[in-house]
Amino acid sequence: MEQILFQNANEAAKAVKAVIDEYWRHDITKEQARRSIQENILALPENRARIFRGENYTAVFENVLGKKRVAAFASIIDR
């Protein structure tokens, strides 16, 4: 995966969801998931703005991921 500028929060959330699902299927390790999210999604400030509002997540991001994936996301990334 390479850095992609997402047009909206829905696209960014779907990309994060795909990485978390790969991690849950044991296709990648936690470290690979963290690196993928950090380097390919959160590296661009525009993408970060589509995921975070201050210290919280955007409503769209939370709705697309759901509670369990949001918890997994929080445990994977370094903020």
Helices and strands as residue ranges (DSSP letters): H 9-24, H 30-36, I 37-41, H 45-51, E 52-53, E 56-57, H 59-76
